[in-house]
Amino acid sequence: EPCLLKTAFDTFKEGTIAERAELQLIPDPLSLKCKSCDTCFEVDRIVFKCTNCGSLNVEVRNGGELILERLEMECPDDQA
């Protein structure tokens, strides 16, 4: 859950050099494949139902991973 990761990040950064750091999460759509009719589709809600045949027999194809794409850091002038 993104909100749990953000809460953990905010909790553990307190009192460290990273206490002013911000965490930005950009979700990718979850891609599924229906095991009944082989249709591939994307979802953005909790109910995973095939958009073609309505089957609930689906598998996650991608979108369940977490990838760190970029880390930006700045040092305040008084700490340079």
N, CA, C and O atoms as a MOPAC input file, in Angstrom:
PM7 MOZYME 1SCF
protein

 N      0.82300 1    -1.17900 1     0.00000 1
 C      0.00000 1     0.00000 1     0.00000 1
 C      0.87300 1     1.25100 1     0.00000 1
 O      1.73300 1     1.40000 1     0.86700 1
 N      0.66700 1     2.13700 1    -0.94400 1
 C      1.45300 1     3.37100 1    -0.99700 1
 C      1.35400 1     4.21500 1     0.27300 1
 O      2.34500 1     4.80800 1     0.70000 1
 N      0.16900 1     4.27400 1     0.88000 1
 C      0.02200 1     5.11700 1     2.07700 1
 C      0.83800 1     4.55800 1     3.24000 1
 O      1.34200 1     5.33000 1     4.05600 1
 N      0.98200 1     3.23500 1     3.33700 1
 C      1.79800 1     2.64400 1     4.39800 1
 C      3.27800 1     2.94300 1     4.18100 1
 O      4.00200 1     3.22200 1     5.13700 1
 N      3.73000 1     2.88600 1     2.93400 1
 C      5.12000 1     3.20500 1     2.62200 1
 C      5.41100 1     4.66500 1     2.94700 1
 O      6.46200 1     4.97600 1     3.50700 1
 N      4.49600 1     5.56200 1     2.60100 1
 C      4.68700 1     6.98600 1     2.89100 1
 C      4.72100 1     7.23700 1     4.39800 1
 O      5.54200 1     8.02000 1     4.87500 1
 N      3.84700 1     6.58800 1     5.14200 1
 C      3.83300 1     6.74000 1     6.59700 1
 C      5.14000 1     6.25700 1     7.20600 1
 O      5.70000 1     6.91900 1     8.08000 1
 N      5.63000 1     5.10800 1     6.75200 1
 C      6.90100 1     4.58000 1     7.25800 1
 C      8.04400 1     5.52700 1     6.91900 1
 O      8.90000 1     5.79000 1     7.76500 1
 N      8.06800 1     6.03700 1     5.70300 1
 C      9.11000 1     6.97500 1     5.28000 1
 C      9.10800 1     8.21100 1     6.17100 1
 O     10.15300 1     8.63300 1     6.66500 1
 N      7.92000 1     8.78700 1     6.37100 1
 C      7.80100 1     9.99200 1     7.19600 1
 C      8.20400 1     9.73000 1     8.64200 1
 O      8.77900 1    10.60500 1     9.28900 1
 N      7.91200 1     8.54300 1     9.15400 1
 C      8.25400 1     8.19300 1    10.53500 1
 C      9.75800 1     8.04700 1    10.71500 1
 O     10.32600 1     8.59700 1    11.65900 1
 N     10.40000 1     7.31900 1     9.82700 1
 C     11.81700 1     7.01200 1     9.99600 1
 C     12.75800 1     8.14100 1     9.58000 1
 O     13.94400 1     8.08800 1     9.90700 1
 N     12.27800 1     9.14900 1     8.87800 1
 C     13.15300 1    10.25600 1     8.48800 1
 C     13.29900 1    11.28700 1     9.60500 1
 O     14.23200 1    12.08900 1     9.59100 1
 N     12.37500 1    11.26700 1    10.57900 1
 C     12.40200 1    12.24200 1    11.67000 1
 C     13.70500 1    12.14700 1    12.45700 1
 O     14.14800 1    11.05800 1    12.82100 1
 N     14.31000 1    13.30600 1    12.71400 1
 C     15.53500 1    13.36200 1    13.49600 1
 C     16.77900 1    12.94400 1    12.74100 1
 O     17.83600 1    12.75200 1    13.34200 1
 N     16.66300 1    12.79900 1    11.41800 1
 C     17.82300 1    12.41900 1    10.60700 1
 C     18.13700 1    13.54500 1     9.62700 1
 O     17.41100 1    14.53600 1     9.54600 1
 N     19.21300 1    13.38000 1     8.89700 1
 C     19.58800 1    14.36100 1     7.87700 1
 C     18.51300 1    14.46000 1     6.78600 1
 O     18.45500 1    15.44200 1     6.04500 1
 N     17.67400 1    13.43700 1     6.70300 1
 C     16.63300 1    13.40000 1     5.66800 1
 C     15.27600 1    13.89500 1     6.16000 1
 O     14.26600 1    13.67300 1     5.49200 1
 N     15.23200 1    14.56400 1     7.32000 1
 C     13.92600 1    14.91400 1     7.88200 1
 C     13.11200 1    15.86900 1     7.01200 1
 O     11.89400 1    15.93900 1     7.17200 1
 N     13.73500 1    16.59800 1     6.10800 1
 C     12.97800 1    17.47000 1     5.19900 1
 C     12.74900 1    16.80900 1     3.83500 1
 O     12.24500 1    17.44100 1     2.90600 1
 N     13.11700 1    15.55700 1     3.73000 1
 C     12.94600 1    14.82400 1     2.46900 1
 C     11.46400 1    14.57900 1     2.19800 1
 O     10.65500 1    14.49000 1     3.12100 1
 N     11.13300 1    14.47600 1     0.93600 1
 C      9.76600 1    14.18800 1     0.51500 1
 C      9.76300 1    12.92100 1    -0.32000 1
 O     10.68900 1    12.67200 1    -1.09200 1
 N      8.72100 1    12.12700 1    -0.16100 1
 C      8.55700 1    10.90400 1    -0.93800 1
 C      7.40800 1    11.12400 1    -1.91100 1
 O      6.29000 1    11.43300 1    -1.49900 1
 N      7.68000 1    10.96500 1    -3.19300 1
 C      6.64700 1    11.12400 1    -4.21100 1
 C      6.42600 1     9.76800 1    -4.86500 1
 O      7.34700 1     9.20000 1    -5.45200 1
 N      5.21700 1     9.25400 1    -4.76400 1
 C      4.87100 1     7.96400 1    -5.35600 1
 C      3.97700 1     8.19700 1    -6.56900 1
 O      2.96800 1     8.89600 1    -6.48200 1
 N      4.35300 1     7.60900 1    -7.69100 1
 C      3.56900 1     7.72800 1    -8.91600 1
 C      3.14700 1     6.31500 1    -9.31500 1
 O      3.95800 1     5.55300 1    -9.84300 1
 N      1.89200 1     5.96200 1    -9.06900 1
 C      1.46000 1     4.58500 1    -9.33900 1
 C      1.32200 1     4.29400 1   -10.83000 1
 O      0.86400 1     5.13700 1   -11.60200 1
 N      1.72300 1     3.09600 1   -11.21800 1
 C      1.48500 1     2.59600 1   -12.56600 1
 C      0.19900 1     1.77900 1   -12.52900 1
 O     -0.12200 1     1.18100 1   -11.50200 1
 N     -0.53800 1     1.74800 1   -13.63000 1
 C     -1.74800 1     0.92200 1   -13.63800 1
 C     -1.38700 1    -0.55400 1   -13.50700 1
 O     -0.33200 1    -0.98800 1   -13.96900 1
 N     -2.25700 1    -1.30700 1   -12.88300 1
 C     -2.05800 1    -2.73700 1   -12.71000 1
 C     -2.57100 1    -3.44600 1   -13.95000 1
 O     -3.72200 1    -3.25700 1   -14.34400 1
 N     -1.73000 1    -4.25700 1   -14.56400 1
 C     -2.09000 1    -4.97500 1   -15.77800 1
 C     -2.42000 1    -6.42200 1   -15.42300 1
 O     -1.63900 1    -7.09800 1   -14.75300 1
 N     -3.58300 1    -6.89100 1   -15.87500 1
 C     -4.04100 1    -8.24700 1   -15.58500 1
 C     -4.29300 1    -9.01300 1   -16.87100 1
 O     -4.45900 1    -8.43500 1   -17.94500 1
 N     -4.31600 1   -10.34300 1   -16.72600 1
 C     -4.67500 1   -11.20900 1   -17.84400 1
 C     -5.74400 1   -12.17100 1   -17.36200 1
 O     -5.58600 1   -12.82100 1   -16.32900 1
 N     -6.83200 1   -12.26100 1   -18.11400 1
 C     -7.92000 1   -13.16600 1   -17.77400 1
 C     -7.50000 1   -14.59400 1   -18.11700 1
 O     -7.06000 1   -14.86600 1   -19.23500 1
 N     -7.63700 1   -15.50200 1   -17.15300 1
 C     -7.28800 1   -16.90500 1   -17.38800 1
 C     -8.39400 1   -17.64000 1   -18.14300 1
 O     -8.18500 1   -18.75200 1   -18.62800 1
 N     -9.56400 1   -17.02100 1   -18.24100 1
 C    -10.67900 1   -17.66200 1   -18.93500 1
 C    -10.68900 1   -17.36200 1   -20.42900 1
 O    -10.95900 1   -18.25100 1   -21.23600 1
 N    -10.39200 1   -16.09700 1   -20.81100 1
 C    -10.46800 1   -15.73500 1   -22.23400 1
 C     -9.17300 1   -15.12900 1   -22.77700 1
 O     -9.12700 1   -14.72500 1   -23.93900 1
 N     -8.11400 1   -15.06000 1   -21.95200 1
 C     -6.79500 1   -14.54700 1   -22.33900 1
 C     -6.76800 1   -13.05400 1   -22.68600 1
 O     -5.81200 1   -12.59400 1   -23.31100 1
 N     -7.78100 1   -12.29700 1   -22.29800 1
 C     -7.78700 1   -10.85200 1   -22.52500 1
 C     -6.84400 1   -10.17500 1   -21.53600 1
 O     -6.85100 1   -10.50400 1   -20.35000 1
 N     -6.03300 1    -9.23100 1   -22.01500 1
 C     -5.16200 1    -8.43400 1   -21.14900 1
 C     -5.80500 1    -7.05600 1   -20.98100 1
 O     -6.31700 1    -6.47900 1   -21.94000 1
 N     -5.76900 1    -6.52900 1   -19.73000 1
 C     -6.41000 1    -5.24900 1   -19.45600 1
 C     -5.78800 1    -4.61700 1   -18.22000 1
 O     -5.08500 1    -5.28200 1   -17.45900 1
 N     -6.05200 1    -3.32700 1   -18.02600 1
 C     -5.54100 1    -2.58900 1   -16.87200 1
 C     -6.69600 1    -2.24300 1   -15.94500 1
 O     -7.82200 1    -2.02300 1   -16.39100 1
 N     -6.40000 1    -2.19900 1   -14.63800 1
 C     -7.41100 1    -1.83600 1   -13.64100 1
 C     -6.84300 1    -0.77200 1   -12.71400 1
 O     -5.62900 1    -0.65300 1   -12.54800 1
 N     -7.73800 1    -0.00800 1   -12.11900 1
 C     -7.31700 1     1.00100 1   -11.15200 1
 C     -8.16400 1     0.91700 1    -9.88200 1
 O     -8.23200 1     1.87300 1    -9.11100 1
 N     -8.79800 1    -0.21200 1    -9.67400 1
 C     -9.61700 1    -0.41500 1    -8.48500 1
 C     -9.33100 1    -1.80000 1    -7.90600 1
 O     -8.61900 1    -2.59700 1    -8.51700 1
 N     -9.88000 1    -2.07800 1    -6.74700 1
 C     -9.58800 1    -3.32100 1    -6.04000 1
 C    -10.22000 1    -4.54200 1    -6.70300 1
 O     -9.63400 1    -5.62400 1    -6.65000 1
 N    -11.38700 1    -4.41400 1    -7.32100 1
 C    -12.06300 1    -5.55400 1    -7.93500 1
 C    -11.40700 1    -5.86400 1    -9.27300 1
 O    -11.39900 1    -5.03100 1   -10.17900 1
 N    -10.85900 1    -7.06400 1    -9.39000 1
 C    -10.18100 1    -7.46700 1   -10.61600 1
 C    -11.10500 1    -8.38900 1   -11.41300 1
 O    -11.17400 1    -9.59100 1   -11.15400 1
 N    -11.80700 1    -7.81200 1   -12.37800 1
 C    -12.74400 1    -8.56000 1   -13.19600 1
 C    -12.39800 1    -8.31600 1   -14.65800 1
 O    -12.14200 1    -7.17900 1   -15.05500 1
 N    -12.38900 1    -9.36400 1   -15.45100 1
 C    -12.06300 1    -9.24900 1   -16.87100 1
 C    -13.03100 1    -8.29000 1   -17.55500 1
 O    -14.24800 1    -8.40000 1   -17.41000 1
 N    -12.46300 1    -7.35100 1   -18.29900 1
 C    -13.28400 1    -6.36800 1   -19.00600 1
 C    -13.96300 1    -6.96500 1   -20.23200 1
 O    -14.87800 1    -6.35900 1   -20.79100 1
 N    -13.52200 1    -8.15400 1   -20.65700 1
 C    -14.08700 1    -8.78900 1   -21.83900 1
 C    -15.21800 1    -9.75300 1   -21.48900 1
 O    -16.31400 1    -9.64500 1   -22.03800 1
 N    -14.95700 1   -10.70600 1   -20.56900 1
 C    -15.95200 1   -11.74600 1   -20.28900 1
 C    -16.53300 1   -11.67800 1   -18.87800 1
 O    -17.47400 1   -12.40800 1   -18.56600 1
 N    -15.98300 1   -10.80700 1   -18.01500 1
 C    -16.50500 1   -10.67100 1   -16.66000 1
 C    -15.95800 1   -11.67100 1   -15.66100 1
 O    -16.35500 1   -11.65300 1   -14.49600 1
 N    -15.05900 1   -12.54000 1   -16.08700 1
 C    -14.49600 1   -13.55500 1   -15.19000 1
 C    -13.64500 1   -12.91500 1   -14.09800 1
 O    -12.98700 1   -11.90100 1   -14.33100 1
 N    -13.66000 1   -13.51200 1   -12.90500 1
 C    -12.79200 1   -13.08500 1   -11.80600 1
 C    -11.51000 1   -13.91500 1   -11.76000 1
 O    -10.66300 1   -13.69400 1   -10.89500 1
 N    -11.36200 1   -14.85600 1   -12.67100 1
 C    -10.20100 1   -15.74100 1   -12.73700 1
 C     -9.10000 1   -15.05000 1   -13.54800 1
 O     -8.91200 1   -15.34000 1   -14.73000 1
 N     -8.37000 1   -14.12300 1   -12.89000 1
 C     -7.34900 1   -13.32600 1   -13.57000 1
 C     -6.01600 1   -13.44700 1   -12.85100 1
 O     -5.96600 1   -13.85000 1   -11.68900 1
 N     -4.94400 1   -13.10000 1   -13.53600 1
 C     -3.61000 1   -13.08500 1   -12.93500 1
 C     -2.97100 1   -11.72200 1   -13.16900 1
 O     -3.23300 1   -11.06900 1   -14.17900 1
 N     -2.13100 1   -11.30100 1   -12.22900 1
 C     -1.41900 1   -10.03000 1   -12.36000 1
 C     -0.27700 1   -10.21200 1   -13.34800 1
 O      0.54000 1   -11.12000 1   -13.19300 1
 N     -0.21500 1    -9.36100 1   -14.35600 1
 C      0.86300 1    -9.41400 1   -15.34900 1
 C      1.98000 1    -8.45500 1   -14.98000 1
 O      3.15300 1    -8.82200 1   -15.04900 1
 N      1.64200 1    -7.24300 1   -14.59300 1
 C      2.63600 1    -6.27700 1   -14.12000 1
 C      1.93400 1    -5.13800 1   -13.40400 1
 O      0.70800 1    -5.03400 1   -13.42300 1
 N      2.73400 1    -4.27900 1   -12.76900 1
 C      2.19000 1    -3.15000 1   -12.03800 1
 C      2.22000 1    -3.34400 1   -10.53500 1
 O      1.87500 1    -2.42600 1    -9.79000 1
 N      2.62500 1    -4.52000 1   -10.07300 1
 C      2.68500 1    -4.79400 1    -8.64700 1
 C      4.04400 1    -4.50100 1    -8.04500 1
 O      4.24500 1    -4.69500 1    -6.84700 1
 N      4.97200 1    -4.04000 1    -8.85300 1
 C      6.33100 1    -3.80000 1    -8.38000 1
 C      6.52000 1    -2.35300 1    -7.94900 1
 O      5.70300 1    -1.48200 1    -8.24400 1
 N      7.60000 1    -2.12800 1    -7.25600 1
 C      7.96500 1    -0.77900 1    -6.83400 1
 C      9.36700 1    -0.51900 1    -7.36200 1
 O     10.29900 1    -1.25100 1    -7.02900 1
 N      9.52400 1     0.51300 1    -8.18000 1
 C     10.80800 1     0.82800 1    -8.80200 1
 C     11.21100 1     2.24500 1    -8.42300 1
 O     10.43400 1     3.18400 1    -8.59300 1
 N     12.42200 1     2.39600 1    -7.91100 1
 C     12.96400 1     3.72200 1    -7.62200 1
 C     13.56800 1     4.24400 1    -8.91900 1
 O     14.60900 1     3.76400 1    -9.36700 1
 N     12.90700 1     5.22800 1    -9.51500 1
 C     13.37600 1     5.76800 1   -10.78900 1
 C     14.38100 1     6.89000 1   -10.62600 1
 O     15.30900 1     7.02200 1   -11.42300 1
 N     14.19700 1     7.69800 1    -9.59200 1
 C     15.05000 1     8.87200 1    -9.47200 1
 C     15.17600 1     9.25500 1    -8.00700 1
 O     14.22100 1     9.14800 1    -7.23700 1
 N     16.35900 1     9.69900 1    -7.63800 1
 C     16.62000 1    10.21100 1    -6.30100 1
 C     17.27500 1    11.56600 1    -6.47400 1
 O     18.35700 1    11.66900 1    -7.05200 1
 N     16.62600 1    12.60200 1    -5.97700 1
 C     17.16500 1    13.95900 1    -6.07000 1
 C     17.51600 1    14.42700 1    -4.67300 1
 O     16.71800 1    14.29200 1    -3.74600 1
 N     18.71900 1    14.98200 1    -4.52100 1
 C     19.14100 1    15.47100 1    -3.21500 1
 C     19.74500 1    16.85400 1    -3.36700 1
 O     20.42200 1    17.15200 1    -4.35100 1
 N     19.49100 1    17.68600 1    -2.38000 1
 C     20.07800 1    19.01900 1    -2.33300 1
 C     20.67700 1    19.21100 1    -0.95600 1
 O     20.13100 1    18.74300 1     0.04200 1
 N     21.79200 1    19.89700 1    -0.91000 1
 C     22.43400 1    20.21700 1     0.35900 1
 C     22.20800 1    21.70100 1     0.62200 1
 O     22.58200 1    22.53300 1    -0.20400 1
 N     21.60200 1    22.04900 1     1.76000 1
 C     21.41500 1    23.47200 1     2.06500 1
 C     22.75400 1    24.20200 1     2.06700 1
 O     23.77700 1    23.61700 1     2.42400 1
 N     22.75700 1    25.47100 1     1.67200 1
 C     23.98900 1    26.26200 1     1.58200 1
 C     24.77000 1    26.27100 1     2.88300 1
 O     26.00100 1    26.27700 1     2.86300 1
 N     24.07200 1    26.27300 1     4.02500 1
 C     24.77600 1    26.33200 1     5.30600 1
 C     25.41900 1    25.00400 1     5.69700 1
 O     26.14900 1    24.94400 1     6.68700 1
 N     25.15900 1    23.92800 1     4.93200 1
 C     25.76800 1    22.63200 1     5.21900 1
 C     26.70300 1    22.18300 1     4.10600 1
 O     27.21600 1    21.06500 1     4.15300 1
 N     26.93200 1    23.01400 1     3.12300 1
 C     27.78000 1    22.64100 1     1.98500 1
 C     29.24700 1    22.65600 1     2.36200 1
 O     30.10300 1    22.36700 1     1.52500 1

